[in-house]
């Protein structure tokens, strides 16, 4: 049996990065170092105060430490990993593009007043679960040791459980909608027409070779991102001595800059 460290290191890069950032975000909030308000999706503050990190940080909040948080994190570790190691094996750029498409779509839906949600992490996980259920429709799922069903029905079962337990259904519903949009335009529509309108952009393909990304390039990209964030005249320079980095480390660096910008607004 592998150790926790070995298991963590064996995870594919995108799922590992996403799960790690979600955990760290909740830890910072639980410790009181950050307030949910400062990472919530609030469009008036995005456009009036240029707090553009609010377009990124809502995707990494799954709620405070609780059973529901643990379940969502396990969903990333299981269904996200199975997607990345299965249909998206050796297609890191395609998996990343799927996540980006999901994020953009969720931001667009949240711009509609009656579909607005301050945090979109649960919706993103729901999207991953929906896509997994379409890629592995005949897999058997056991819910709380009570009901067995095919994976195809799993997202809808989760939606029904939200209704039963009195949880908001909007986050999961948004994830299902976006997941179906991606599956339709990336799988069903190309099968019928031979054209793929969601073809992965060429600029994402270098991320497929994350093991050879130089640390200086990473620092340049992170520093470039900070040019668009209010620093209150604080200049931050990031120096790294690694000869190479993993893609998940690049994401974590960038995300902590977003959290830092939110923290400086306290």
C-alpha positions as CSV (number, residue, x, y, z in Angstrom):
1,X,0.0,0.0,0.0
2,X,1.4,3.4,-1.0
3,X,1.9,6.2,1.5
4,X,-0.2,9.4,1.4
5,X,2.8,11.2,0.0
6,X,3.2,8.6,-2.8
7,X,-0.5,8.7,-3.6
8,X,-0.4,12.5,-3.7
9,X,2.6,12.6,-6.0
10,X,1.0,10.0,-8.3
11,X,-2.0,12.3,-9.0
12,X,-2.3,13.9,-12.4
13,X,-1.3,17.6,-12.4
14,X,-4.6,19.5,-13.0
15,X,-6.7,17.5,-10.6
16,X,-3.9,17.7,-8.0
17,X,-3.5,21.4,-8.4
18,X,-7.2,22.0,-8.2
19,X,-7.8,19.9,-5.1
20,X,-4.7,21.3,-3.4
21,X,-5.8,24.9,-3.9
22,X,-9.3,24.1,-2.8
23,X,-7.9,22.6,0.4
24,X,-5.5,25.5,1.0
25,X,-8.3,28.1,0.4
26,X,-10.5,26.5,3.0
27,X,-7.6,26.3,5.5
28,X,-6.9,30.0,5.1
29,X,-10.6,30.8,5.7
30,X,-10.8,28.5,8.6
31,X,-7.8,30.1,10.2
32,X,-9.3,33.5,9.8
33,X,-6.6,34.7,7.5
34,X,-9.1,35.4,4.7
35,X,-12.8,36.2,4.7
36,X,-15.2,34.6,2.2
37,X,-16.4,38.1,1.2
38,X,-12.9,38.9,-0.2
39,X,-12.9,36.0,-2.6
40,X,-16.6,35.9,-3.6
41,X,-17.8,36.6,-7.1
42,X,-19.1,40.2,-6.9
43,X,-19.4,41.7,-10.4
44,X,-19.8,45.4,-9.2
45,X,-16.4,45.2,-7.4
46,X,-14.9,43.4,-10.4
47,X,-15.8,46.2,-12.8
48,X,-15.8,49.3,-10.6
49,X,-12.8,48.5,-8.4
50,X,-10.9,46.2,-10.9
51,X,-10.8,43.4,-8.3
52,X,-10.3,40.8,-11.1
53,X,-9.1,38.1,-8.8
54,X,-12.8,37.6,-8.0
55,X,-13.1,36.0,-11.4
56,X,-10.7,33.3,-10.3
57,X,-11.0,32.7,-6.5
58,X,-14.7,31.6,-6.4
59,X,-13.8,28.4,-8.1
60,X,-11.6,27.3,-5.3
61,X,-14.0,27.6,-2.4
62,X,-15.9,24.4,-1.5
63,X,-17.2,25.6,1.8
64,X,-15.7,25.4,5.3
65,X,-14.3,22.2,6.7
66,X,-17.3,19.8,6.9
67,X,-18.6,16.5,5.7
68,X,-19.8,18.2,2.5
69,X,-16.4,19.7,1.9
70,X,-14.7,16.3,2.4
71,X,-17.2,14.8,-0.1
72,X,-16.4,17.4,-2.7
73,X,-12.7,17.0,-2.3
74,X,-13.0,13.3,-2.6
75,X,-15.0,13.8,-5.8
76,X,-12.0,15.7,-7.3
77,X,-9.6,13.0,-6.1
78,X,-11.7,10.2,-7.6
79,X,-13.8,11.5,-10.6
80,X,-11.4,14.3,-11.7
81,X,-8.4,11.9,-11.5
82,X,-10.3,9.2,-13.4
83,X,-11.1,11.7,-16.1
84,X,-7.6,13.0,-16.4
85,X,-6.1,9.5,-16.3
86,X,-8.7,8.0,-18.6
87,X,-10.3,9.9,-21.5
88,X,-7.8,12.8,-21.0
89,X,-4.7,10.6,-20.5
90,X,-1.7,12.4,-22.1
91,X,-4.1,15.2,-23.0
92,X,-3.2,17.7,-20.2
93,X,-3.9,20.7,-22.4
94,X,-7.4,19.4,-23.3
95,X,-8.2,18.8,-19.7
96,X,-7.0,22.3,-18.8
97,X,-9.1,23.7,-21.7
98,X,-12.1,21.8,-20.4
99,X,-11.7,23.5,-16.9
100,X,-11.2,26.9,-18.5
101,X,-14.3,26.5,-20.7
102,X,-16.2,25.4,-17.6
103,X,-15.0,28.4,-15.6
104,X,-15.9,30.9,-18.4
105,X,-19.3,29.3,-18.9
106,X,-20.1,29.4,-15.1
107,X,-19.0,33.1,-15.0
108,X,-21.3,33.8,-17.9
109,X,-24.3,32.1,-16.2
110,X,-23.6,33.8,-12.9
111,X,-23.9,37.1,-14.7
112,X,-27.6,36.4,-15.0
113,X,-29.1,37.8,-11.7
114,X,-31.3,34.8,-10.9
115,X,-28.4,32.3,-11.6
116,X,-25.8,34.3,-9.6
117,X,-23.8,32.4,-7.1
118,X,-20.9,33.9,-5.0
119,X,-18.9,30.7,-5.1
120,X,-18.5,28.4,-8.0
121,X,-16.3,25.6,-6.6
122,X,-19.2,23.2,-6.0
123,X,-20.4,23.9,-9.6
124,X,-17.0,23.1,-11.0
125,X,-16.9,19.8,-9.1
126,X,-20.4,19.0,-10.3
127,X,-19.3,19.6,-13.9
128,X,-16.4,17.1,-13.4
129,X,-18.8,14.6,-12.0
130,X,-21.2,15.0,-14.9
131,X,-18.5,14.6,-17.5
132,X,-17.2,11.5,-15.6
133,X,-20.8,10.1,-15.6
134,X,-20.9,10.5,-19.4
135,X,-17.5,9.0,-20.0
136,X,-18.2,6.0,-17.7
137,X,-22.0,5.7,-17.9
138,X,-22.0,2.0,-16.9
139,X,-19.8,2.2,-13.8
140,X,-21.6,1.2,-10.6
141,X,-22.1,3.8,-7.9
142,X,-23.1,3.2,-4.3
143,X,-24.7,6.1,-2.5
144,X,-24.2,6.1,1.3
145,X,-24.2,2.3,1.2
146,X,-28.0,2.3,0.5
147,X,-28.5,2.6,-3.3
148,X,-26.6,1.2,-6.2
149,X,-27.0,2.8,-9.6
150,X,-25.2,3.4,-12.9
151,X,-22.9,6.4,-13.0
152,X,-25.0,7.9,-15.8
153,X,-27.6,8.8,-13.2
154,X,-25.2,9.9,-10.5
155,X,-25.3,13.7,-11.1
156,X,-29.1,13.7,-10.9
157,X,-29.0,11.6,-7.8
158,X,-26.7,14.2,-6.2
159,X,-29.2,16.9,-7.2
160,X,-32.0,15.0,-5.7
161,X,-30.0,14.6,-2.4
162,X,-29.6,18.4,-2.3
163,X,-33.4,18.7,-2.5
164,X,-33.9,16.1,0.2
165,X,-31.3,17.6,2.6
166,X,-32.4,21.2,2.0
167,X,-29.2,22.3,0.3
168,X,-29.2,24.8,-2.5
169,X,-29.6,23.0,-5.9
170,X,-28.4,25.9,-8.0
171,X,-24.6,25.1,-7.7
172,X,-25.0,21.5,-8.8
173,X,-27.5,22.4,-11.5
174,X,-25.1,25.0,-13.0
175,X,-22.4,22.4,-13.0
176,X,-24.6,19.9,-14.8
177,X,-25.6,22.5,-17.4
178,X,-22.0,23.5,-18.2
179,X,-20.8,19.9,-18.2
180,X,-23.5,19.0,-20.7
181,X,-22.5,22.0,-22.9
182,X,-18.9,20.9,-23.0
183,X,-19.8,17.2,-23.6
184,X,-22.2,18.2,-26.4
185,X,-19.8,20.5,-28.3
186,X,-16.7,18.4,-27.7
187,X,-18.1,14.9,-28.2
188,X,-21.6,14.7,-29.5
189,X,-21.5,17.5,-32.1
190,X,-18.1,16.4,-33.6
191,X,-19.5,12.8,-33.9
192,X,-22.4,14.1,-36.0
193,X,-20.7,16.8,-38.0
194,X,-17.0,16.1,-37.9
195,X,-16.2,19.5,-36.6
196,X,-15.1,20.4,-33.1
197,X,-16.0,24.0,-32.1
198,X,-14.3,23.5,-28.7
199,X,-10.9,22.5,-30.1
200,X,-8.1,23.2,-27.6
201,X,-6.3,26.5,-28.5
202,X,-2.7,26.0,-29.6
203,X,-1.3,28.3,-26.9
204,X,-2.4,25.7,-24.2
205,X,-0.4,22.8,-25.7
206,X,2.9,23.9,-24.1
207,X,1.3,23.0,-20.8
208,X,1.3,19.4,-21.9
209,X,5.0,19.5,-21.3
210,X,4.8,20.7,-17.7
211,X,7.9,18.8,-16.6
212,X,10.2,21.0,-18.8
213,X,8.7,24.4,-17.9
214,X,11.6,26.5,-16.7
215,X,11.1,28.2,-13.3
216,X,12.1,31.6,-14.8
217,X,9.2,31.3,-17.2
218,X,6.9,30.5,-14.3
219,X,8.0,33.6,-12.4
220,X,7.6,35.8,-15.5
221,X,4.0,34.6,-16.0
222,X,3.1,35.1,-12.4
223,X,4.7,38.6,-12.3
224,X,2.9,39.4,-15.5
225,X,-0.4,38.5,-13.9
226,X,0.3,40.9,-11.0
227,X,0.4,43.8,-13.3
228,X,-3.4,43.6,-13.6
229,X,-3.9,43.4,-9.8
230,X,-3.9,46.3,-7.3
231,X,-0.8,46.0,-5.1
232,X,-1.2,49.2,-3.1
233,X,2.3,50.2,-4.4
234,X,3.8,47.0,-3.0
235,X,6.3,45.4,-5.4
236,X,6.7,41.7,-5.0
237,X,9.4,39.8,-6.7
238,X,9.4,36.0,-6.8
239,X,12.7,34.2,-7.0
240,X,12.8,30.5,-7.5
241,X,15.8,28.1,-7.6
242,X,14.1,25.1,-9.1
243,X,15.4,24.0,-12.5
244,X,12.0,22.7,-13.4
245,X,8.5,22.7,-11.9
246,X,5.2,20.8,-12.2
247,X,2.2,22.4,-13.7
248,X,0.3,22.2,-10.4
249,X,3.0,24.3,-8.7
250,X,2.6,27.0,-11.4
251,X,-1.1,27.1,-10.6
252,X,-0.6,27.3,-6.9
253,X,1.9,30.2,-7.3
254,X,-0.6,32.1,-9.4
255,X,-3.5,31.4,-7.1
256,X,-1.7,32.6,-4.0
257,X,-1.1,35.9,-5.8
258,X,-4.8,36.2,-6.2
259,X,-5.3,35.4,-2.5
260,X,-2.7,38.0,-1.6
261,X,-4.5,40.7,-3.6
262,X,-7.7,39.8,-1.8
263,X,-6.0,39.9,1.6
264,X,-4.5,43.3,0.9
265,X,-8.0,44.7,0.6
266,X,-8.9,43.8,4.2
